[in-house]
């Protein structure tokens, strides 16, 4: 990766205490993007990790941004969006659940014409994706999807996925306020309300490689419901 070259693709990865997983993720993101022959950059936002996440990231030729303290996935993504220079911005998780090999199918609809603005990677198109999360999270996702459909009149099968590709100008249009895991819900609702042209594509999603999830089903679920209502009814 040439830091002086203007990137076409920016990959933004928020990370909090992912020293066991982030190296594997970055190695495979580099490998996949090199095969596209498109100039790219990878931005890792280290969100106040207390382990060796930052040290591992420094070994992988990426832009590293350090938050002094843990401030939440939403804030980490917003920092990455400000830093991103590419025409296409890809977001993915640092825990190894997203397959970097699926990045091309996320970005291809954005390369092949101008009829799509955002591509959402859906985990729920086959049994592999369904097995990547707990039954409780799966039920919660379905309830959230139904709520978003009721409020916007538009349906997405995986409103909570963190694996997405955006035209950068779309991100500039959205005034985002979420600080934590509710960021995906805010993005989804605002895009659907604003008439952003969204397409879903299937992705292969696995369980995180190592360590435990930081998502709390009840605490974060409550924040997600609040975010959906706020994004629907507030400017």
C-alpha positions in Angstrom: 0.0 0.0 0.0 1.4 3.4 -1.1 0.3 6.0 1.4 1.0 8.7 -1.2 -1.3 7.2 -3.8 -4.9 8.3 -4.0 -6.9 5.3 -2.9 -10.1 4.2 -4.7 -11.2 1.9 -1.9 -10.9 2.7 1.9 -11.5 -0.1 4.3 -12.5 1.1 7.8 -12.1 -1.3 10.7 -13.0 -0.4 14.3 -11.1 -2.5 16.8 -11.3 -2.8 20.6 -9.1 -5.5 22.3 -8.8 -7.6 19.2 -5.1 -8.5 19.4 -5.9 -12.2 18.8 -7.9 -11.5 15.6 -6.8 -8.3 13.9 -3.6 -9.6 12.4 -5.5 -12.4 10.5 -8.1 -9.9 9.3 -5.5 -7.4 8.0 -3.4 -10.0 6.3 -6.4 -11.2 4.3 -7.8 -7.8 3.6 -4.4 -6.9 2.0 -4.4 -10.1 0.0 -7.9 -9.6 -1.3 -7.5 -5.9 -2.2 -4.2 -6.5 -4.0 -6.0 -8.9 -6.3 -8.5 -6.2 -7.3 -5.7 -4.1 -8.8 -7.4 -1.0 -7.4 -5.5 1.4 -5.2 -6.6 1.1 -1.6 -6.0 2.0 2.0 -6.9 0.3 5.3 -7.8 2.4 8.3 -7.9 0.7 11.7 -9.4 2.8 14.5 -8.0 1.4 17.7 -10.8 2.4 20.2 -8.9 2.6 23.5 -7.7 -1.0 23.5 -5.9 -2.2 26.6 -4.2 -5.2 25.0 -1.7 -5.3 22.1 -4.1 -4.4 19.3 -2.2 -1.3 18.3 1.2 -3.2 18.3 -0.2 -5.9 16.0 -1.8 -3.4 13.7 1.5 -1.5 13.2 3.0 -4.7 11.7 0.5 -4.6 8.7 1.1 -1.4 6.7 -2.1 0.4 7.5 -3.3 3.7 8.8 -3.7 3.4 12.6 -5.8 5.9 14.5 -5.7 5.6 18.3 -8.6 6.7 20.5 -7.2 7.5 24.0 -10.1 5.7 25.7 -12.8 3.3 24.6 -15.6 5.5 23.1 -17.7 2.9 21.2 -18.0 1.4 17.8 -20.1 4.3 16.4 -17.4 6.9 17.3 -14.7 4.6 15.9 -16.5 4.3 12.6 -17.1 8.1 12.4 -13.4 8.7 13.0 -12.6 6.3 10.1 -15.2 8.0 7.8 -13.4 11.3 8.4 -10.1 9.8 7.6 -11.2 7.8 4.5 -10.1 9.1 1.1 -11.5 6.5 -1.2 -14.4 6.9 -3.5 -15.8 3.6 -2.0 -15.7 3.1 1.8 -16.0 -0.5 3.1 -16.7 -1.2 6.8 -16.0 -4.5 8.5 -15.4 -5.9 11.9 -12.0 -6.8 13.5 -13.1 -10.1 15.1 -12.6 -12.3 12.0 -16.3 -13.0 11.5 -16.4 -11.1 8.1 -14.6 -12.8 5.2 -12.3 -10.3 3.4 -12.7 -12.5 0.4 -16.2 -11.2 0.1 -15.1 -7.5 -0.3 -15.3 -7.8 -4.2 -18.9 -8.8 -4.2 -19.7 -5.8 -1.9 -17.9 -3.3 -4.1 -18.8 -4.8 -7.6 -22.3 -3.3 -7.7 -20.8 0.1 -7.0 -18.2 -0.3 -9.8 -20.7 -1.5 -12.4 -22.8 1.6 -13.0 -24.4 4.2 -10.9 -27.7 2.6 -9.8 -26.5 1.6 -6.3 -25.2 3.8 -3.6 -24.7 1.4 -0.7 -24.2 -2.4 -0.6 -25.2 -4.3 2.6 -23.6 -7.7 3.2 -26.4 -9.9 4.5 -25.6 -12.8 6.8 -28.9 -14.4 6.5 -29.1 -15.8 3.0 -27.9 -19.3 4.0 -27.3 -21.5 7.0 -23.7 -20.5 7.3 -24.6 -16.9 8.2 -27.4 -17.9 10.5 -25.0 -20.0 12.5 -22.6 -17.1 12.9 -24.7 -15.6 15.7 -26.7 -16.7 18.7 -30.4 -17.6 18.4 -31.2 -14.6 20.7 -29.3 -12.2 18.4 -31.0 -13.8 15.3 -34.4 -13.2 16.8 -33.5 -9.7 17.8 -32.3 -8.9 14.3 -35.6 -10.1 12.9 -37.6 -7.9 15.3 -35.4 -4.9 14.4 -35.8 -5.6 10.7 -39.6 -5.7 11.1 -39.5 -2.5 13.1 -37.5 -0.7 10.4 -39.9 -2.0 7.7 -42.9 -0.7 9.7 -41.3 2.7 10.1 -39.8 3.2 6.7 -41.8 0.9 4.4 -38.6 -0.7 3.2 -37.2 -4.1 4.1 -33.6 -5.2 4.6 -32.8 -8.8 5.7 -29.8 -7.8 7.9 -30.1 -4.3 9.4 -27.3 -5.0 12.0 -24.5 -6.2 9.7 -21.3 -4.2 10.0 -20.0 -5.4 6.5 -21.0 -2.7 4.0 -19.7 -0.7 1.1 -20.7 3.0 0.6 -20.1 5.6 -2.0 -18.2 8.2 0.1 -20.5 11.0 -0.8 -23.4 9.2 0.8 -21.5 9.1 4.1 -20.9 12.8 3.8 -24.6 13.4 3.5 -25.5 11.6 6.7 -25.3 13.4 10.0 -24.5 10.6 12.4 -24.7 10.8 16.2 -24.6 7.2 17.3 -21.6 6.3 19.6 -21.9 2.5 20.0 -23.3 -0.6 18.4 -26.5 1.3 17.4 -24.6 2.9 14.5 -25.7 0.3 12.0 -29.3 0.9 12.8 -29.0 4.6 12.5 -27.2 4.2 9.1 -29.8 1.8 7.9 -32.8 3.9 8.8 -31.3 7.2 7.5 -30.3 5.6 4.2 -33.8 4.1 3.7 -35.5 7.4 4.7 -33.3 9.5 2.4 -33.9 7.3 -0.6 -30.4 6.0 -0.8 -30.2 3.2 -3.4 -29.4 0.1 -1.3 -28.7 -3.4 -2.4 -28.1 -6.5 -0.3 -25.7 -9.2 -1.3 -25.0 -12.5 0.5 -21.9 -12.8 2.6 -20.3 -15.7 4.4 -20.2 -14.8 8.1 -18.5 -17.0 10.7 -18.3 -16.9 14.5 -15.6 -14.6 15.8 -12.2 -16.2 15.7 -11.2 -15.8 19.3 -12.4 -14.0 22.4 -15.8 -12.9 23.4 -18.3 -10.6 21.8 -18.6 -7.1 23.2 -22.3 -6.9 22.4 -24.8 -7.1 25.2 -28.1 -8.4 23.9 -30.3 -6.4 26.3 -28.3 -3.2 26.9 -27.3 -2.7 23.3 -30.7 -3.9 22.0 -32.4 -1.2 24.0 -30.0 1.4 22.5 -30.7 0.1 19.0 -34.5 0.5 19.5 -34.0 4.1 20.7 -31.7 4.8 17.8 -34.2 3.5 15.2 -36.9 5.8 16.7 -34.6 8.8 16.9 -33.4 8.3 13.3 -37.0 8.0 12.1 -38.5 10.9 13.8 -35.7 13.4 14.5 -33.6 15.4 12.0 
